[in-house]
Each structure stands twice: as C-alpha cells, then as structure tokens.
C-alpha cells in the first residue's frame, strides 16, 4: 500500500479520509482501466477497512462496564463495553441499533458516571462502535479515565519466562 492524494483515489472510486491508502489491486485497476476496476473497488474497500483500524485518532483501552444506550428508534438498550478512547467507545449489544443514529450513552467509569451523546458509527455482529459527538463535563471524565487506563494498562507486564 502507498499513501496518495484525493485525486489518485478518484481513479478507483473509493476514498479513505482516515488513511488515504490505495492497495496494489487498485493500482492495477486504475492503471489498466479495464475489467480490473470492479474487482479493484471491492478489494480496495476491504483493504481500507483494515487500514482504518490501524489509523485511529486515539488509542483504545480495555474497559468492561455496563452501558445503557437510549435510542430514539430502538428505545433503551443494555450492553457492556469492550474498550474506550477519548473519541468513542465500543460495546456489545444483543439488540440491533441503527448505524448513523445519534444516541445517549450512560455508563460508569472508575472516576464517576458518564452521560454523553454519540453517533453509532459501525456494527460488526453484536459489537458496535460509538463516536462521542458532544463536548460536556463528561468529556473531561472520559479523557482523564483514558489517561489513567493508559498508565495502568502499560504497567501490566507479561509473565516472565522461566
């Protein structure tokens, strides 16, 4: 993969604002302009999806707490968190939430309870990704918790080999 500009991405019909990467299959498709183009677009989407996972804005930290999602379309949903970052949180839900919907999240961090608005950004089976969209006092609590988790999780050392 190589980095490229927006105009080069237009050749394969896909653009990744987060990673701006083009896979080699797209380079072939763009160069040949022939039958490879559809294949290149499909393969490029898969490659970019994996590249975006590695290009997150903030690091994620493991966090397992109960979460309540208040959805305007689905009502109240219960789940548990998987990880958190300063920009969002991942949670496991047993009931489907609508991707793109703005929801209210309620969960408790080690430093206190949080109520914050987020948008449902992604879904993979039962795992959902929420991006925080409102800045309020809870944002500072999330930021401080992430900082504490970074320190705590970096102190956990792997077992010594004997």
C-alpha distance (Angstrom), angle and dihedral (degrees) to the residues before:
residue distance angle dihedral
X1 . . .
X2 3.76 . .
X3 3.79 134.8 .
X4 3.79 117.5 -109.0
X5 3.76 146.2 169.7
X6 3.79 128.5 -93.2
X7 3.82 91.9 -101.8
X8 3.80 92.5 56.8
X9 3.80 90.2 51.0
X10 3.79 89.9 55.7
X11 3.83 87.8 67.9
X12 3.79 92.6 70.0
X13 3.81 96.0 35.1
X14 3.81 95.2 -118.2
X15 3.76 132.1 98.2
X16 3.76 129.6 -170.9
X17 3.77 111.2 -163.4
X18 3.80 91.2 -172.6
X19 3.77 100.3 50.3
X20 3.81 107.9 9.4
X21 3.78 90.2 -155.1
X22 3.77 128.3 151.4
X23 3.78 120.1 -157.6
X24 3.78 122.2 -137.4
X25 3.81 91.8 -108.9
X26 3.82 88.5 59.8
X27 3.78 90.9 48.7
X28 3.82 88.0 54.9
X29 3.81 91.7 46.1
X30 3.80 93.0 47.3
X31 3.80 92.1 46.8
X32 3.81 95.4 48.3
X33 3.83 97.9 37.1
X34 3.76 86.6 -160.7
X35 3.78 137.7 96.1
X36 3.79 91.8 -31.1
X37 3.81 93.4 71.7
X38 3.84 98.4 84.8
X39 3.78 91.9 42.4
X40 3.79 89.9 47.2
X41 3.80 92.2 52.3
X42 3.81 93.0 51.5
X43 3.79 94.4 45.3
X44 3.80 91.7 43.6
X45 3.82 91.0 55.6
X46 3.81 90.3 54.7
X47 3.81 93.1 46.5
X48 3.80 93.8 47.7
X49 3.81 91.6 48.5
X50 3.80 90.3 57.7
X51 3.80 92.3 43.1
X52 3.81 92.2 52.3
X53 3.82 89.5 56.5
X54 3.81 88.2 61.4
X55 3.81 94.7 45.1
X56 3.79 100.0 61.8
X57 3.76 118.5 154.7
X58 3.82 94.3 -130.8
X59 3.79 132.2 18.5
X60 3.79 118.6 -100.8
X61 3.78 125.0 -127.7
X62 3.78 128.6 -158.5
X63 3.78 112.2 -104.5
X64 3.81 126.0 166.2
X65 3.81 112.1 -170.6
X66 3.80 135.7 129.8
X67 3.81 115.7 -90.3
X68 3.80 133.0 -167.2
X69 3.80 119.0 -155.9
X70 3.80 118.5 -160.4
X71 3.80 107.6 -154.9
X72 3.80 124.4 -176.6
X73 3.81 90.5 -146.5
X74 3.82 102.2 34.8
X75 3.81 103.0 30.2
X76 3.79 119.8 -139.1
X77 3.81 117.0 -7.6
X78 3.81 125.6 -170.2
X79 3.76 124.2 -152.2
X80 3.78 144.6 132.8
X81 3.77 130.4 -103.7
X82 3.79 125.3 -113.9
X83 3.80 102.9 -173.4
X84 3.79 142.3 -16.0
X85 3.79 139.0 -149.1
X86 3.78 132.8 177.3
X87 3.81 89.3 -95.2
X88 3.80 102.1 42.3
X89 3.76 153.0 -20.8
X90 3.80 136.7 -119.4
X91 3.79 121.4 -140.5
X92 3.77 140.2 176.8
X93 3.82 114.1 -125.5
X94 3.78 129.4 -179.2
X95 3.81 93.9 -157.4
X96 3.80 121.7 61.5
X97 3.80 120.0 -105.2
X98 3.81 123.3 -163.2
X99 3.81 115.5 -104.4
X100 3.80 109.5 -126.4
X101 3.80 95.2 26.8
X102 3.80 121.7 127.7
X103 3.81 110.4 -125.8
X104 3.79 138.9 176.2
X105 3.81 115.5 -119.5
X106 3.80 125.4 -155.7
X107 3.80 120.4 -172.3
X108 3.78 138.6 137.4
X109 3.78 122.3 -116.5
X110 3.82 123.8 -165.9
X111 3.83 87.2 -99.6
X112 3.81 95.3 50.0
X113 3.82 147.0 -66.8
X114 3.83 120.4 -41.2
X115 3.80 131.0 -155.1
X116 3.80 112.4 -179.3
X117 3.80 139.7 152.4
X118 3.77 119.5 -116.2
X119 3.77 140.6 167.9
X120 3.80 121.0 -124.2
X121 3.81 100.2 -117.8
X122 3.78 104.2 172.5
X123 3.75 146.1 2.9
X124 3.78 129.6 -157.7
X125 3.81 110.7 176.5
X126 3.83 103.2 -58.7
X127 3.82 95.6 -16.6
X128 3.80 117.1 97.8
X129 3.78 130.5 -170.3
X130 3.81 118.2 -146.1
X131 3.80 123.9 -167.6
X132 3.80 115.8 -153.3
X133 3.80 110.2 -124.2
X134 3.78 105.5 173.1
X135 3.77 124.8 70.9
X136 3.77 111.4 -147.0
X137 3.82 137.9 131.1
X138 3.82 87.9 -69.1
X139 3.82 89.2 64.1
X140 3.80 89.9 64.0
X141 3.82 89.9 49.3
X142 3.82 89.9 52.1
X143 3.82 91.3 47.9
X144 3.81 93.0 50.0
X145 3.81 91.5 45.9
X146 3.82 91.4 51.6
X147 3.78 89.8 50.5
X148 3.83 91.0 50.7
X149 3.82 92.0 45.9
X150 3.81 90.3 50.4
X151 3.79 90.1 56.3
X152 3.81 94.7 42.5
X153 3.80 95.5 46.1
X154 3.81 92.5 46.1
X155 3.80 89.6 55.4
X156 3.79 92.6 57.9
X157 3.78 103.6 99.3
X158 3.81 125.3 -162.3
X159 3.81 115.3 -107.8
X160 3.79 115.0 -85.7
X161 3.79 117.8 -106.2
X162 3.81 112.3 -120.7
